Amino acid sequence: MNRSHFTLCRPIGTKTFVLSRSAQEPLVVFCVQQARTFCSFIAPVVRTAAEVIPPDHRFDEFPSRHESFNAADAAQGSMIVNASLDDASECARITMVHARTFSLASKLLPASKRRAAYALYAFCRIADDLVDQADHDNVSELALQLDAYRNELQAALDGRPSGPVFREVAWVAREYEVSPAPLFELLDGVRRDLEAHTYATWPELEQYCEGVASSVGEMCTYVFGVPAGPTMLTQAIQYARTLGTAMQLTNILRDVGEDAQRGRCYLPADDMARFGLTPQDVLSRGPELARHPGWAPLMAYEVSRARALYVAAMPGIALLDGDAQRCAAACANGYAGILTAIEAQNYDTISTRARIGRLARVGILWNAWRYRAPAPDLSALGHGPRIVWEPNAVASNADSLIRLA
């Protein structure tokens, strides 16, 4: 498979054509109007972020799994200093502090769906940060705290929420009829970080990604909405879950060095063996591992796997409500852009964290703002995305190891 098949951020409408002089003037006027409208959208968003976020806070392009705060306090709503903020504002505050690009992309949603997205992010963030505090001495204690968090979720869904985040989660579940299954699946998924620190095969890692990220894609699908009815909702969820897996794999490839410092290696051992490496190499060799002759080919292979997942997931965006498609596109293309950043630094994510530049982030938002999904061919969508991995292909060509079915 040619690498160009994985490109996700091409300009809409790539045909070359020449306009007559009489046609150029109205086109220029249209473009100027579009640019002004976009600027009027982005300017208040940036001002809002500047007002809400502490000036000394260091931002990354996307939230790391390791930017922790006191999860137990957050669950009770004491994380925010200003206690007068209402529940929705508190969830928005959590999102803006820890996920700036997602909070900007969410501005493409109508207000009610944006509020719901912030609530789900806050719920997931607290659980994720809870397990990221784990070390050899406190795993049992954190497991008990995670159990308590799970009980809080059940109480919220039963109509007895406590704390701003769970009150918002209860509202989302009622308002958008979110199934409880992905909420509890998320908690089961993050629990694995208390237990497993390496993964033998891609199917094992994929199961982990399903728990911690595909579950989030499913939650968001209920909020974003699927206008074609229950049958198409099932298909849209499958596409969203595939997108979640792609985004989590991207996180893993971006955070190899940070994870190694925590004693974790998420890269599948059998994939590493294909390129003459082991999980222990990641955990013990440090930055010099990036100079190993097998490292760049291994990472190129995994980047190709992630891109295949993005390509498989993208048709699902067209199944969503029109008012949610742009936000979904911004998230998908934004995370896919991290893969390009990884390639640009020669796959060294051990000593350096891959980042998307500010201008590139604005470009992603611009493309998302003018994004219009093509009308889906419902007859061709089947039951959702399907990917065939070809493990017996020649290992020297990373792209040839993966194809779309």
C-alpha positions as CSV (number, residue, x, y, z in Angstrom):
1,M,0.0,0.0,0.0
2,N,1.4,3.4,-1.0
3,R,1.9,5.7,1.9
4,S,-0.1,8.4,0.2
5,H,-3.2,6.3,0.8
6,F,-3.0,7.3,4.4
7,T,-3.1,11.1,3.9
8,L,-6.0,12.6,5.8
9,C,-5.5,16.3,5.7
10,R,-5.7,17.0,1.9
11,P,-7.5,20.1,0.8
12,I,-11.1,19.6,-0.1
13,G,-11.4,19.5,-3.9
14,T,-7.9,18.8,-5.3
15,K,-8.7,19.2,-9.1
16,T,-6.8,21.9,-11.0
17,F,-8.8,24.4,-12.9
18,V,-8.5,27.9,-14.3
19,L,-11.1,30.6,-13.7
20,S,-11.9,33.4,-16.1
21,R,-11.2,37.0,-14.8
22,S,-14.9,37.6,-14.5
23,A,-15.3,34.6,-12.2
24,Q,-12.3,35.4,-10.1
25,E,-13.7,38.5,-8.3
26,P,-16.8,36.8,-6.8
27,L,-14.6,33.9,-5.7
28,V,-12.1,36.2,-4.0
29,V,-15.1,38.0,-2.2
30,F,-16.4,34.6,-1.1
31,C,-12.9,33.5,0.2
32,V,-12.6,36.8,2.1
33,Q,-16.0,36.3,3.6
34,Q,-15.1,32.8,4.7
35,A,-11.9,33.9,6.3
36,R,-13.6,36.7,8.2
37,T,-16.3,34.3,9.4
38,F,-13.6,31.9,10.6
39,C,-11.7,34.6,12.3
40,S,-14.8,35.7,14.1
41,F,-15.2,32.2,15.3
42,I,-11.6,31.6,16.4
43,A,-11.0,34.9,18.1
44,P,-13.5,34.6,21.0
45,V,-12.4,31.0,21.4
46,V,-8.8,32.0,22.0
47,R,-9.8,34.8,24.3
48,T,-12.0,32.5,26.4
49,A,-9.1,30.0,26.7
50,A,-6.8,32.8,27.8
51,E,-9.2,34.0,30.4
52,V,-10.0,30.5,31.9
53,I,-6.5,28.9,31.8
54,P,-3.8,29.9,34.2
55,P,-1.1,31.9,32.4
56,D,1.7,29.8,33.7
57,H,0.2,26.5,32.5
58,R,2.2,24.8,29.9
59,F,0.1,23.5,27.0
60,D,0.7,20.5,24.8
61,E,-1.1,19.9,21.5
62,F,-3.2,17.2,22.9
63,P,-3.6,15.9,26.5
64,S,-1.0,13.5,27.7
65,R,-2.0,10.6,29.8
66,H,0.5,11.8,32.4
67,E,-0.7,15.3,33.2
68,S,-2.1,14.4,36.6
69,F,-4.1,16.2,39.3
70,N,-5.7,14.9,42.5
71,A,-8.3,12.6,41.1
72,A,-10.1,11.9,44.4
73,D,-10.5,15.6,45.0
74,A,-11.7,16.2,41.5
75,A,-14.3,13.5,41.8
76,Q,-15.8,15.4,44.7
77,G,-15.6,18.7,42.9
78,S,-12.9,20.4,45.1
79,M,-10.4,20.6,42.2
80,I,-11.7,24.0,41.1
81,V,-10.7,26.9,43.5
82,N,-13.7,28.9,42.6
83,A,-16.5,26.9,44.3
84,S,-19.2,29.2,42.8
85,L,-18.7,27.7,39.3
86,D,-21.6,25.5,38.4
87,D,-21.2,21.9,37.4
88,A,-21.0,22.4,33.7
89,S,-18.4,25.2,34.1
90,E,-16.3,22.9,36.2
91,C,-16.2,20.2,33.6
92,A,-15.4,22.9,31.0
93,R,-12.6,24.1,33.2
94,I,-11.1,20.6,33.4
95,T,-11.2,20.2,29.7
96,M,-9.7,23.6,28.9
97,V,-6.8,23.1,31.3
98,H,-5.9,19.6,30.1
99,A,-7.1,19.4,26.5
100,R,-6.8,22.7,24.8
101,T,-7.2,21.5,21.2
102,F,-10.1,19.3,22.1
103,S,-11.8,22.2,23.9
104,L,-11.2,24.4,20.8
105,A,-12.6,21.7,18.5
106,S,-15.6,21.3,20.8
107,K,-16.5,24.9,20.0
108,L,-17.6,23.5,16.7
109,L,-20.4,21.8,18.6
110,P,-23.7,23.4,19.6
111,A,-23.8,24.4,23.2
112,S,-25.7,21.4,24.6
113,K,-23.5,18.8,22.9
114,R,-20.4,20.8,23.9
115,R,-21.5,20.7,27.5
116,A,-22.0,16.9,27.2
117,A,-18.6,16.5,25.6
118,Y,-16.9,18.4,28.5
119,A,-18.7,16.2,31.0
120,L,-17.6,13.0,29.4
121,Y,-14.0,14.3,29.1
122,A,-13.9,15.2,32.8
123,F,-15.2,11.8,33.8
124,C,-12.6,10.0,31.7
125,R,-9.8,12.3,32.7
126,I,-10.3,11.8,36.4
127,A,-10.3,8.0,36.0
128,D,-7.2,8.1,33.8
129,D,-5.3,10.3,36.1
130,L,-6.2,8.1,39.0
131,V,-4.4,5.1,37.6
132,D,-1.5,7.2,36.3
133,Q,-0.5,7.7,40.0
134,A,0.2,4.0,40.3
135,D,3.5,2.6,41.4
136,H,4.6,-0.6,43.1
137,D,3.6,0.7,46.6
138,N,0.1,2.0,46.0
139,V,-1.6,-0.2,43.4
140,S,-3.9,-1.8,46.0
141,E,-5.0,1.6,47.4
142,L,-5.6,3.0,43.9
143,A,-7.6,-0.1,43.0
144,L,-9.9,0.6,46.0
145,Q,-10.2,4.3,44.8
146,L,-11.1,3.1,41.4
147,D,-13.7,0.8,42.9
148,A,-15.1,3.8,44.8
149,Y,-15.2,5.9,41.6
150,R,-17.1,3.1,39.9
151,N,-19.6,3.0,42.7
152,E,-20.0,6.8,42.3
153,L,-20.8,6.3,38.6
154,Q,-23.4,3.7,39.4
155,A,-25.0,5.9,41.9
156,A,-25.1,8.8,39.4
157,L,-26.8,6.6,36.8
158,D,-29.2,5.4,39.5
159,G,-30.2,9.1,40.1
160,R,-28.0,9.8,43.1
161,P,-25.1,11.7,41.7
162,S,-22.5,13.4,44.0
163,G,-20.1,16.1,43.0
164,P,-20.2,18.3,39.9
165,V,-18.7,15.8,37.4
166,F,-21.1,13.0,38.3
167,R,-24.0,15.3,38.3
168,E,-23.0,16.3,34.7
169,V,-22.5,12.6,33.7
170,A,-26.0,11.8,35.0
171,W,-27.4,14.6,33.0
172,V,-25.6,13.5,29.8
173,A,-26.8,9.9,30.3
174,R,-30.4,11.1,30.6
175,E,-30.3,13.8,27.9
176,Y,-28.5,11.8,25.2
177,E,-29.5,8.2,26.3
178,V,-25.9,7.2,26.6
179,S,-25.6,3.5,27.3
180,P,-23.9,2.7,30.6
181,A,-21.8,0.0,29.0
182,P,-19.0,2.3,27.5
183,L,-18.8,4.2,30.8
184,F,-18.1,1.1,32.8
185,E,-15.9,-0.2,29.9
186,L,-13.7,2.8,30.3
187,L,-13.2,2.1,34.0
188,D,-12.4,-1.5,33.3
189,G,-9.9,-0.4,30.6
190,V,-8.0,2.1,32.8
191,R,-7.8,-0.6,35.5
192,R,-5.5,-2.6,33.3
193,D,-2.8,0.1,33.8
194,L,-2.7,-1.1,37.4
195,E,-2.0,-4.6,36.3
196,A,-0.5,-4.9,32.8
197,H,2.7,-3.1,31.8
198,T,3.6,-4.9,28.6
199,Y,1.5,-6.5,25.7
200,A,2.6,-9.5,23.8
201,T,0.5,-9.1,20.6
202,W,-1.4,-6.5,18.7
203,P,-4.8,-8.2,19.6
204,E,-3.8,-7.8,23.3
205,L,-3.0,-4.1,22.8
206,E,-6.1,-3.6,20.7
207,Q,-8.2,-4.9,23.5
208,Y,-6.6,-2.4,25.8
209,C,-7.2,0.4,23.3
210,E,-10.9,-0.7,23.0
211,G,-11.3,-0.3,26.8
212,V,-9.7,3.1,27.3
213,A,-10.5,4.8,24.0
214,S,-13.0,3.0,21.8
215,S,-15.3,3.3,24.8
216,V,-14.9,7.1,24.6
217,G,-15.7,7.0,20.9
218,E,-18.9,5.2,21.6
219,M,-19.9,7.6,24.4
220,C,-19.4,10.5,22.0
221,T,-21.5,8.9,19.3
222,Y,-24.6,9.0,21.5
223,V,-23.9,12.7,22.1
224,F,-23.0,13.7,18.6
225,G,-26.2,12.0,17.2
226,V,-26.9,9.7,14.3
227,P,-29.9,10.9,12.3
228,A,-30.4,7.7,10.3
229,G,-31.9,5.7,13.1
230,P,-31.0,2.8,15.5
231,T,-29.5,0.5,12.8
232,M,-27.2,3.2,11.6
233,L,-26.3,4.1,15.2
234,T,-24.8,0.6,15.6
235,Q,-22.7,1.1,12.5
236,A,-21.6,4.6,13.5
237,I,-20.5,3.3,16.9
238,Q,-18.3,0.7,15.2
239,Y,-16.6,3.5,13.2
240,A,-16.2,5.7,16.3
241,R,-14.7,2.8,18.2
242,T,-12.2,2.3,15.4
243,L,-11.3,6.0,15.5
244,G,-10.8,5.7,19.3
245,T,-8.4,2.8,18.7
246,A,-6.5,4.9,16.2
247,M,-6.2,7.8,18.5
248,Q,-5.1,5.7,21.5
249,L,-2.4,4.0,19.3
250,T,-1.3,7.5,18.3
251,N,-1.0,8.4,22.0
252,I,1.1,5.3,22.6
253,L,3.5,6.1,19.8
254,R,3.8,9.7,21.0
255,D,4.4,8.8,24.6
256,V,6.9,5.9,24.4
257,G,9.5,7.7,26.5
258,E,7.1,8.9,29.1
259,D,5.5,5.5,29.4
260,A,9.0,3.9,29.8
261,Q,9.7,6.1,32.8
262,R,6.6,4.7,34.4
263,G,7.7,1.1,33.7
264,R,5.3,0.6,30.8
265,C,5.8,-0.5,27.3
266,Y,2.7,-0.7,25.2
267,L,4.3,-1.6,21.9
268,P,3.4,-5.3,21.1
269,A,6.3,-7.6,21.8
270,D,5.8,-9.7,18.7
271,D,5.9,-6.5,16.5
272,M,9.1,-5.5,18.3
273,A,10.7,-8.9,17.8
274,R,10.1,-8.5,14.0
275,F,12.5,-5.6,14.1
276,G,15.1,-7.1,16.6
277,L,13.8,-5.4,19.7
278,T,12.1,-6.3,23.0
279,P,10.0,-4.4,25.5
280,Q,12.9,-4.6,27.9
281,D,14.9,-2.5,25.4
282,V,12.3,0.3,25.7
283,L,12.2,0.1,29.5
284,S,16.0,0.1,30.0
285,R,18.0,1.5,27.1
286,G,16.7,5.1,27.2
287,P,17.2,7.7,24.4
288,E,20.0,5.7,22.7
289,L,17.4,3.1,21.6
290,A,16.2,5.6,19.0
291,R,19.5,4.9,17.2
292,H,18.9,1.2,17.0
293,P,18.6,0.2,13.3
294,G,15.3,-1.5,14.0
295,W,13.6,1.4,15.9
296,A,12.6,3.6,12.9
297,P,11.2,0.7,10.9
298,L,9.3,-0.5,13.9
299,M,7.8,2.9,14.5
300,A,7.1,3.3,10.8
301,Y,5.2,0.0,10.9
302,E,3.1,1.1,13.9
303,V,2.4,4.6,12.3
304,S,1.2,2.7,9.2
305,R,-1.1,0.7,11.4
306,A,-2.5,3.8,13.0
307,R,-3.1,5.5,9.7
308,A,-4.9,2.4,8.4
309,L,-7.2,2.7,11.4
310,Y,-7.9,6.4,10.7
311,V,-8.7,5.6,7.1
312,A,-11.1,2.9,8.1
313,A,-12.8,5.1,10.7
314,M,-13.3,8.3,8.6
315,P,-16.4,7.2,6.7
316,G,-18.2,7.1,10.1
317,I,-18.1,10.9,10.4
318,A,-20.7,11.2,7.6
319,L,-23.1,9.2,9.7
320,L,-23.2,11.8,12.5
321,D,-25.5,14.7,12.8
322,G,-24.3,17.6,10.7
323,D,-23.7,19.8,13.7
324,A,-21.2,17.3,15.1
325,Q,-19.2,16.4,12.0
326,R,-16.8,19.3,12.1
327,C,-15.8,18.6,15.7
328,A,-15.3,14.9,14.9
329,A,-13.2,15.8,11.9
330,A,-11.0,18.2,13.9
331,C,-10.3,15.5,16.5
332,A,-9.5,12.8,13.9
333,N,-7.3,15.0,11.7
334,G,-5.7,16.6,14.7
335,Y,-4.6,13.3,16.2
336,A,-3.6,11.9,12.8
337,G,-1.3,15.0,12.5
338,I,0.7,13.7,15.5
339,L,1.8,10.8,13.3
340,T,3.3,13.3,10.8
341,A,5.1,15.0,13.7
342,I,6.5,11.7,14.9
343,E,7.9,11.1,11.4
344,A,9.3,14.6,11.2
345,Q,11.5,13.8,14.3
346,N,12.7,10.5,12.8
347,Y,10.4,8.5,15.1
348,D,12.3,9.5,18.3
349,T,9.5,9.7,20.8
350,I,11.8,8.3,23.5
351,S,13.7,11.5,24.2
352,T,11.3,14.0,22.6
353,R,7.5,14.3,22.6
354,A,6.1,14.9,19.2
355,R,4.1,18.1,19.0
356,I,2.0,19.8,16.4
357,G,2.9,23.5,15.9
358,R,0.5,26.3,16.6
359,L,0.0,27.2,12.9
360,A,-0.7,23.5,12.1
361,R,-3.4,23.5,14.8
362,V,-5.0,26.5,13.4
363,G,-4.9,24.8,10.0
364,I,-6.6,21.8,11.4
365,L,-9.4,23.9,12.9
366,W,-9.7,25.8,9.6
367,N,-10.1,22.6,7.6
368,A,-12.6,21.3,10.2
369,W,-14.6,24.5,10.2
370,R,-15.2,24.2,6.5
371,Y,-15.5,20.4,6.5
372,R,-18.5,18.9,4.8
373,A,-18.7,15.1,4.9
374,P,-19.8,13.5,1.7
375,A,-23.2,11.9,1.7
376,P,-22.6,8.3,3.0
377,D,-23.3,5.4,0.7
378,L,-25.3,3.4,3.3
379,S,-25.4,0.3,1.1
380,A,-21.6,0.2,1.0
381,L,-21.0,0.7,4.7
382,G,-21.8,-2.8,5.8
383,H,-21.6,-3.4,9.5
384,G,-18.8,-1.0,10.1
385,P,-15.0,-0.8,9.3
386,R,-13.0,-3.9,8.7
387,I,-9.3,-4.1,8.6
388,V,-7.1,-7.1,7.7
389,W,-3.6,-7.2,9.2
390,E,-1.1,-9.2,7.1
391,P,1.6,-10.3,9.6
392,N,3.5,-12.5,7.1
393,A,4.3,-9.7,4.7
394,V,7.9,-8.6,4.1
395,A,9.0,-6.7,7.2
396,S,11.1,-4.2,5.3
397,N,8.1,-2.4,3.9
398,A,6.0,-1.2,6.8
399,D,3.0,-0.1,4.6
400,S,2.8,-3.5,2.9
401,L,2.0,-5.2,6.3
402,I,-1.3,-3.5,6.5
403,R,-4.2,-3.2,4.1
404,L,-7.9,-2.2,4.2
405,A,-10.4,-4.9,3.5
